[in-house]
Amino acid sequence: MNGWIRVNEFLLEILAKKRELLRSRIEKTGLEEVLARARELWVEHAPAVSKPTRYGAVDGSNNSIEFKGLTFYAVLGYAIGKVGGSVVERSVGDMDILLHSDAGEHVRLLREISEVKVAALLPETELLMVDGSIISLLLRPRPLAAEPRLKYAVEKLWEKAGRDVAHVLWSGLRTQLRATSYFLYDHLVSHQVARDHSLLLSDQVELIVLLEYLEKLLATRILLEQRVIGRGTPGLVFVSKTSRSRDHFTEFENKLNRMLPPDIVIFSYASTKPGFSRPMKATIEEVKGAMPSHGDLAGLIAEFYERLDFILSYVRLVENGPVLMLEIPVDRDVVGEDRYGDVVEHVLRYLNSLAYNGYPYPLIEAHRGSLITRDDIENMAMILGLLPGSTGREVLLEWIS
Protein backbone atom coordinates (compact mmCIF):
# COMPACT_ATOMS: atom_id res chain seq x y z
CA MET A 1 0.00 0.00 0.00
CA ASN A 2 1.59 3.26 -1.15
CA GLY A 3 0.94 6.83 -0.02
CA TRP A 4 1.44 8.86 3.10
CA ILE A 5 -0.82 6.60 5.20
CA ARG A 6 0.54 3.09 5.63
CA VAL A 7 -1.64 0.81 7.72
CA ASN A 8 -1.74 -2.95 7.75
CA GLU A 9 -4.66 -4.05 5.55
CA PHE A 10 -6.02 -6.38 8.21
CA LEU A 11 -6.08 -3.51 10.73
CA LEU A 12 -7.94 -1.34 8.22
CA GLU A 13 -10.54 -4.07 7.89
CA ILE A 14 -10.97 -4.16 11.68
CA LEU A 15 -11.24 -0.35 11.73
CA ALA A 16 -13.98 -0.40 9.11
CA LYS A 17 -16.01 -2.86 11.19
CA LYS A 18 -15.49 -1.09 14.53
CA ARG A 19 -15.48 2.54 13.39
CA GLU A 20 -18.89 3.47 14.77
CA LEU A 21 -18.30 1.66 18.06
CA LEU A 22 -14.96 3.39 18.58
CA ARG A 23 -16.30 6.82 17.65
CA SER A 24 -19.19 6.39 20.10
CA ARG A 25 -16.64 6.25 22.92
CA ILE A 26 -15.33 9.75 22.19
CA GLU A 27 -18.45 11.57 20.96
CA LYS A 28 -21.02 13.54 22.95
CA THR A 29 -23.94 11.51 21.61
CA GLY A 30 -26.04 10.14 24.45
CA LEU A 31 -24.35 12.27 27.10
CA GLU A 32 -26.93 15.07 27.28
CA GLU A 33 -27.89 14.36 30.91
CA VAL A 34 -24.23 14.08 31.94
CA LEU A 35 -23.36 17.34 30.20
CA ALA A 36 -26.28 19.08 31.88
CA ARG A 37 -24.91 17.97 35.24
CA ALA A 38 -21.43 19.17 34.23
CA ARG A 39 -22.84 22.62 33.38
CA GLU A 40 -24.44 22.76 36.85
CA LEU A 41 -21.01 22.10 38.37
CA TRP A 42 -19.23 24.66 36.18
CA VAL A 43 -18.70 28.15 37.62
CA GLU A 44 -18.16 30.71 34.88
CA HIS A 45 -15.43 32.96 36.10
CA ALA A 46 -14.11 36.14 34.52
CA PRO A 47 -10.33 35.88 34.28
CA ALA A 48 -9.27 38.04 37.22
CA VAL A 49 -5.52 38.66 37.35
CA SER A 50 -3.09 38.94 40.24
CA LYS A 51 0.48 38.44 39.11
CA PRO A 52 2.81 36.94 41.72
CA THR A 53 6.24 38.50 42.08
CA ARG A 54 7.79 35.17 43.05
CA TYR A 55 6.71 32.05 41.19
CA GLY A 56 8.13 28.84 39.83
CA ALA A 57 7.34 25.85 37.65
CA VAL A 58 8.56 22.25 37.66
CA ASP A 59 8.55 19.48 35.08
CA GLY A 60 10.57 16.38 34.38
CA SER A 61 11.26 13.83 31.70
CA ASN A 62 12.91 10.50 31.13
CA ASN A 63 14.11 8.50 28.18
CA SER A 64 15.73 5.13 27.76
CA ILE A 65 17.04 2.56 25.31
CA GLU A 66 16.57 -1.17 25.71
CA PHE A 67 19.67 -3.19 24.94
CA LYS A 68 20.17 -6.94 25.15
CA GLY A 69 19.53 -7.58 28.81
CA LEU A 70 19.90 -4.00 30.04
CA THR A 71 18.27 -0.57 29.96
CA PHE A 72 20.22 2.67 29.67
CA TYR A 73 18.16 5.57 31.00
CA ALA A 74 18.37 9.24 31.83
CA VAL A 75 16.00 11.26 34.04
CA LEU A 76 15.82 15.00 34.63
CA GLY A 77 13.78 17.23 36.91
CA TYR A 78 13.93 20.93 36.07
CA ALA A 79 12.61 23.99 37.90
CA ILE A 80 12.52 27.56 36.68
CA GLY A 81 11.28 30.54 38.63
CA LYS A 82 11.23 34.26 39.00
CA VAL A 83 12.39 35.39 42.43
CA GLY A 84 13.20 38.97 43.33
CA GLY A 85 13.30 40.05 39.70
CA SER A 86 15.82 37.35 38.79
CA VAL A 87 15.32 34.09 36.91
CA VAL A 88 16.46 31.06 38.90
CA GLU A 89 16.93 27.51 37.65
CA ARG A 90 17.49 24.19 39.37
CA SER A 91 18.15 20.74 37.90
CA VAL A 92 18.18 17.28 39.45
CA GLY A 93 18.97 14.33 37.24
CA ASP A 94 20.82 11.11 36.76
CA MET A 95 21.54 8.29 34.35
CA ASP A 96 22.34 4.66 34.92
CA ILE A 97 22.01 1.15 33.56
CA LEU A 98 19.32 -1.20 34.86
CA LEU A 99 19.76 -4.95 34.49
CA HIS A 100 16.29 -6.13 35.53
CA SER A 101 12.93 -6.36 33.78
CA ASP A 102 10.06 -3.85 34.19
CA ALA A 103 12.56 -1.03 33.79
CA GLY A 104 10.01 1.40 32.34
CA GLU A 105 8.02 1.87 35.55
CA HIS A 106 11.24 1.93 37.57
CA VAL A 107 12.60 4.77 35.43
CA ARG A 108 9.36 6.72 35.94
CA LEU A 109 9.77 6.36 39.72
CA LEU A 110 13.30 7.76 39.46
CA ARG A 111 12.05 10.69 37.37
CA GLU A 112 9.37 11.48 39.94
CA ILE A 113 11.99 11.61 42.70
CA SER A 114 14.00 14.08 40.60
CA GLU A 115 10.92 16.27 40.06
CA VAL A 116 10.03 16.40 43.75
CA LYS A 117 13.58 17.19 44.79
CA VAL A 118 14.05 19.95 42.25
CA ALA A 119 10.78 21.51 43.44
CA ALA A 120 12.05 21.44 47.03
CA LEU A 121 15.32 23.11 45.98
CA LEU A 122 13.61 26.12 44.41
CA PRO A 123 13.60 29.25 46.63
CA GLU A 124 10.41 30.37 48.39
CA THR A 125 7.66 31.50 45.99
CA GLU A 126 4.07 32.69 46.20
CA LEU A 127 3.05 29.97 43.77
CA LEU A 128 4.86 26.84 42.62
CA MET A 129 3.30 25.00 39.67
CA VAL A 130 4.17 21.33 39.15
CA ASP A 131 3.28 19.46 35.98
CA GLY A 132 1.27 16.32 36.67
CA SER A 133 -0.81 14.81 39.47
CA ILE A 134 0.23 14.58 43.10
CA ILE A 135 -2.22 11.73 43.61
CA SER A 136 -0.47 9.70 40.90
CA LEU A 137 2.83 10.68 42.48
CA LEU A 138 1.84 9.03 45.77
CA LEU A 139 0.77 5.68 44.31
CA ARG A 140 2.72 2.56 45.19
CA PRO A 141 5.02 1.29 42.44
CA ARG A 142 3.71 -1.86 40.81
CA PRO A 143 6.12 -4.41 42.37
CA LEU A 144 4.77 -3.39 45.80
CA ALA A 145 1.12 -2.89 44.84
CA ALA A 146 -0.13 -5.94 46.74
CA GLU A 147 -0.12 -5.49 50.52
CA PRO A 148 1.61 -8.85 51.18
CA ARG A 149 4.46 -7.84 48.85
CA LEU A 150 4.88 -4.49 50.61
CA LYS A 151 4.83 -6.12 54.06
CA TYR A 152 7.36 -8.74 52.97
CA ALA A 153 9.65 -6.10 51.42
CA VAL A 154 9.53 -3.89 54.53
CA GLU A 155 10.39 -6.80 56.83
CA LYS A 156 13.19 -7.93 54.51
CA LEU A 157 14.55 -4.38 54.35
CA TRP A 158 14.56 -4.13 58.15
CA GLU A 159 16.40 -7.44 58.32
CA LYS A 160 19.07 -6.28 55.85
CA ALA A 161 19.41 -2.57 56.71
CA GLY A 162 18.00 -2.17 60.22
CA ARG A 163 14.67 -0.90 61.50
CA ASP A 164 15.94 2.69 61.50
CA VAL A 165 16.49 2.71 57.73
CA ALA A 166 13.63 5.16 57.11
CA HIS A 167 15.16 7.62 59.59
CA VAL A 168 18.50 7.29 57.78
CA LEU A 169 16.72 8.22 54.53
CA TRP A 170 14.86 11.07 56.24
CA SER A 171 18.03 12.54 57.75
CA GLY A 172 19.94 12.27 54.47
CA LEU A 173 17.15 13.94 52.50
CA ARG A 174 16.76 16.83 54.91
CA THR A 175 20.49 17.51 54.73
CA GLN A 176 20.53 17.24 50.95
CA LEU A 177 17.51 19.47 50.34
CA ARG A 178 18.67 22.19 52.71
CA ALA A 179 21.51 22.84 50.27
CA THR A 180 21.40 25.70 47.79
CA SER A 181 22.65 23.53 44.93
CA TYR A 182 21.76 24.56 41.42
CA PHE A 183 22.37 21.06 40.12
CA LEU A 184 22.25 17.62 41.74
CA TYR A 185 23.25 14.31 40.20
CA ASP A 186 23.89 10.85 41.64
CA HIS A 187 21.51 12.22 44.26
CA LEU A 188 19.56 9.17 45.37
CA VAL A 189 19.93 8.70 49.12
CA SER A 190 18.13 5.37 48.71
CA HIS A 191 20.91 4.09 46.45
CA GLN A 192 23.56 5.10 48.97
CA VAL A 193 21.68 3.12 51.63
CA ALA A 194 21.48 0.17 49.22
CA ARG A 195 25.24 0.33 48.62
CA ASP A 196 25.97 0.60 52.33
CA HIS A 197 24.00 -2.59 52.99
CA SER A 198 24.97 -4.49 49.81
CA LEU A 199 21.42 -4.50 48.43
CA LEU A 200 22.57 -4.66 44.84
CA LEU A 201 21.82 -8.23 43.81
CA SER A 202 19.26 -9.28 41.22
CA ASP A 203 16.98 -10.81 43.86
CA GLN A 204 16.93 -7.55 45.83
CA VAL A 205 15.35 -5.29 43.20
CA GLU A 206 12.13 -5.17 45.22
CA LEU A 207 14.05 -3.79 48.22
CA ILE A 208 15.70 -1.12 46.08
CA VAL A 209 12.30 -0.10 44.67
CA LEU A 210 10.95 0.10 48.23
CA LEU A 211 13.84 2.36 49.26
CA GLU A 212 13.22 4.59 46.23
CA TYR A 213 9.48 4.72 46.98
CA LEU A 214 10.21 5.74 50.58
CA GLU A 215 12.63 8.38 49.31
CA LYS A 216 9.93 9.78 47.02
CA LEU A 217 7.32 9.93 49.80
CA LEU A 218 9.76 11.54 52.23
CA ALA A 219 11.03 14.07 49.67
CA THR A 220 7.40 14.93 48.87
CA ARG A 221 6.80 15.39 52.60
CA ILE A 222 9.64 17.94 52.70
CA LEU A 223 8.11 19.82 49.75
CA LEU A 224 4.67 19.84 51.41
CA GLU A 225 6.11 21.03 54.72
CA GLN A 226 7.81 23.88 52.86
CA ARG A 227 4.78 25.09 50.93
CA VAL A 228 1.55 23.72 52.44
CA ILE A 229 1.63 22.81 56.14
CA GLY A 230 0.41 25.63 58.38
CA ARG A 231 -0.60 27.86 55.46
CA GLY A 232 -4.03 29.30 54.91
CA THR A 233 -3.07 30.23 51.36
CA PRO A 234 -1.26 27.22 49.92
CA GLY A 235 1.55 27.97 47.50
CA LEU A 236 1.63 24.68 45.60
CA VAL A 237 -0.54 23.49 42.71
CA PHE A 238 -0.29 20.42 40.49
CA VAL A 239 -1.50 21.00 36.92
CA SER A 240 -2.48 18.17 34.57
CA LYS A 241 -3.23 18.52 30.86
CA THR A 242 -4.75 15.03 30.76
CA SER A 243 -6.42 12.85 33.35
CA ARG A 244 -8.28 9.54 33.66
CA SER A 245 -10.06 10.59 36.87
CA ARG A 246 -13.77 9.83 37.13
CA ASP A 247 -14.97 11.35 40.38
CA HIS A 248 -17.94 13.49 39.30
CA PHE A 249 -20.24 11.45 37.06
CA THR A 250 -19.91 7.78 38.00
CA GLU A 251 -23.59 7.56 39.00
CA PHE A 252 -24.53 7.99 35.33
CA GLU A 253 -22.59 4.94 34.14
CA ASN A 254 -25.11 2.35 35.38
CA LYS A 255 -27.99 4.48 34.16
CA LEU A 256 -26.52 4.79 30.65
CA ASN A 257 -24.96 1.32 30.66
CA ARG A 258 -21.65 2.62 29.34
CA MET A 259 -18.28 3.74 30.60
CA LEU A 260 -18.07 7.51 30.51
CA PRO A 261 -15.11 9.55 29.32
CA PRO A 262 -12.89 10.98 32.07
CA ASP A 263 -14.16 14.08 33.89
CA ILE A 264 -11.69 16.36 32.12
CA VAL A 265 -13.25 15.37 28.77
CA ILE A 266 -16.82 15.85 29.98
CA PHE A 267 -16.08 19.34 31.29
CA SER A 268 -14.39 20.12 27.96
CA TYR A 269 -17.61 19.14 26.17
CA ALA A 270 -19.92 20.94 28.59
CA SER A 271 -18.73 24.53 28.16
CA THR A 272 -16.32 26.70 26.22
CA LYS A 273 -16.31 29.49 28.82
CA PRO A 274 -13.49 30.25 31.26
CA GLY A 275 -14.19 29.13 34.79
CA PHE A 276 -13.79 26.17 37.10
CA SER A 277 -15.69 23.16 38.36
CA ARG A 278 -16.97 23.39 41.91
CA PRO A 279 -14.04 22.28 44.04
CA MET A 280 -14.27 18.95 45.78
CA LYS A 281 -12.05 16.97 48.09
CA ALA A 282 -10.25 14.37 46.02
CA THR A 283 -11.10 10.81 46.99
CA ILE A 284 -7.71 9.39 47.91
CA GLU A 285 -8.38 7.42 51.08
CA GLU A 286 -7.26 4.26 49.27
CA VAL A 287 -3.99 5.96 48.31
CA LYS A 288 -3.37 7.13 51.88
CA GLY A 289 -4.38 3.75 53.26
CA ALA A 290 -1.88 2.04 50.99
CA MET A 291 1.06 4.07 52.27
CA PRO A 292 3.66 2.23 54.35
CA SER A 293 2.59 2.29 58.01
CA HIS A 294 4.76 -0.49 59.40
CA GLY A 295 6.70 0.44 62.55
CA ASP A 296 8.18 3.94 62.47
CA LEU A 297 7.01 4.39 58.87
CA ALA A 298 3.62 5.29 60.33
CA GLY A 299 4.93 8.46 61.95
CA LEU A 300 7.24 9.46 59.13
CA ILE A 301 4.83 8.83 56.26
CA ALA A 302 1.26 7.61 56.84
CA GLU A 303 0.41 9.92 59.75
CA PHE A 304 1.92 12.94 58.01
CA TYR A 305 -0.18 12.47 54.86
CA GLU A 306 -3.31 12.11 56.99
CA ARG A 307 -2.88 15.83 57.79
CA LEU A 308 -3.50 16.70 54.16
CA ASP A 309 -6.49 17.07 51.90
CA PHE A 310 -6.32 17.59 48.16
CA ILE A 311 -8.63 20.07 46.44
CA LEU A 312 -9.67 18.91 42.97
CA SER A 313 -11.00 21.32 40.36
CA TYR A 314 -11.08 21.47 36.58
CA VAL A 315 -10.37 24.90 35.13
CA ARG A 316 -10.35 26.76 31.84
CA LEU A 317 -8.33 29.96 31.78
CA VAL A 318 -9.53 31.42 28.46
CA GLU A 319 -12.58 30.93 26.26
CA ASN A 320 -12.22 27.82 24.09
CA GLY A 321 -8.95 27.05 25.85
CA PRO A 322 -7.95 23.66 27.22
CA VAL A 323 -9.50 22.30 30.40
CA LEU A 324 -6.83 21.55 33.00
CA MET A 325 -7.05 19.53 36.19
CA LEU A 326 -5.78 21.25 39.33
CA GLU A 327 -4.86 19.42 42.51
CA ILE A 328 -4.09 21.72 45.43
CA PRO A 329 -2.78 20.13 48.63
CA VAL A 330 -3.96 21.85 51.81
CA ASP A 331 -3.42 21.45 55.54
CA ARG A 332 -6.81 20.18 56.73
CA ASP A 333 -6.31 21.82 60.14
CA VAL A 334 -6.01 25.23 58.47
CA VAL A 335 -8.16 25.05 55.32
CA GLY A 336 -11.67 23.64 55.68
CA GLU A 337 -13.93 22.56 52.83
CA ASP A 338 -15.87 25.82 53.14
CA ARG A 339 -12.76 27.64 51.86
CA TYR A 340 -12.04 25.45 48.84
CA GLY A 341 -13.67 27.89 46.42
CA ASP A 342 -11.59 30.79 47.74
CA VAL A 343 -8.40 28.74 47.39
CA VAL A 344 -9.16 27.83 43.77
CA GLU A 345 -10.03 31.43 42.86
CA HIS A 346 -6.80 32.62 44.50
CA VAL A 347 -4.75 30.15 42.44
CA LEU A 348 -6.69 31.04 39.28
CA ARG A 349 -5.83 34.72 39.62
CA TYR A 350 -2.15 33.79 39.57
CA LEU A 351 -2.53 31.28 36.73
CA ASN A 352 -4.49 33.76 34.60
CA SER A 353 -1.69 36.30 34.93
CA LEU A 354 0.88 33.75 33.73
CA ALA A 355 -1.14 32.04 31.00
CA TYR A 356 -0.32 31.77 27.30
CA ASN A 357 -3.10 30.34 25.12
CA GLY A 358 -4.83 29.06 28.23
CA TYR A 359 -1.82 27.32 29.78
CA PRO A 360 0.67 28.61 32.38
CA TYR A 361 3.70 29.77 30.40
CA PRO A 362 6.21 28.91 33.17
CA LEU A 363 5.17 25.26 32.78
CA ILE A 364 5.92 25.50 29.06
CA GLU A 365 9.40 26.76 29.94
CA ALA A 366 9.84 23.98 32.50
CA HIS A 367 8.83 21.39 29.90
CA ARG A 368 11.39 22.70 27.43
CA GLY A 369 14.11 22.78 30.08
CA SER A 370 13.48 19.21 31.20
CA LEU A 371 12.99 17.48 27.85
CA ILE A 372 15.26 14.53 27.09
CA THR A 373 14.84 13.79 23.39
CA ARG A 374 15.43 10.54 21.54
CA ASP A 375 18.49 12.13 19.95
CA ASP A 376 19.79 13.02 23.42
CA ILE A 377 19.55 9.47 24.76
CA GLU A 378 20.98 7.93 21.58
CA ASN A 379 23.93 10.33 21.54
CA MET A 380 24.71 9.64 25.20
CA ALA A 381 24.52 5.90 24.55
CA MET A 382 26.95 6.25 21.66
CA ILE A 383 29.38 8.24 23.85
CA LEU A 384 29.27 5.35 26.34
CA GLY A 385 30.02 2.89 23.57
CA LEU A 386 26.58 1.30 23.71
CA LEU A 387 26.28 0.60 20.01
CA PRO A 388 23.09 0.10 18.00
CA GLY A 389 24.06 -3.50 17.36
CA SER A 390 23.68 -4.22 21.08
CA THR A 391 19.91 -3.67 21.22
CA GLY A 392 18.90 -6.92 19.60
CA ARG A 393 16.66 -4.96 17.20
CA GLU A 394 19.33 -4.31 14.62
CA VAL A 395 17.94 -7.18 12.53
CA LEU A 396 14.82 -5.00 12.09
CA LEU A 397 16.99 -2.00 11.10
CA GLU A 398 15.83 -0.13 14.21
CA TRP A 399 18.14 2.36 15.94
CA ILE A 400 20.81 2.31 13.26
CA SER A 401 22.54 5.68 13.52
Buried (B, 14 or more C-beta within 10 A) or exposed (E): EEEEEEEEEEEEEEEEEEEEEEEEEEEEEEBEEBBEBBBEBBBEBEBEEBEBEBBBBBBBBBBBBBBEEBBBBBBBBBBBBBBEEEEBBBBBBBBBEBEBEBBEEBBBBBBBBBBBBBBBBBBEBBBBBBBBBBBBBBBBBEBBEEEEBBEBBBEBBBEBBEBEBBBBBBEBBBEBBEEEBEEBEEBBBBBBBBEEBEBEEEEBBBBBBBBBBBBBBBBBBBBBBBBBBEBEBBBBBBBBEEBEBBEBBEEBEEEEEEEBBBBBBBBBBBBEBBBBBBBBBBEBEEBBEBBBBBBBBBEBBBEBBBBBBBBBBBBBBBEEBBBBBBBBBBBBEBBEEEBBBEBBBBBBBBBBBBBEEBBBEBBBBBBEBBBBEEEBBBEBBEEEEBEBEBBEBEEEEEBEE
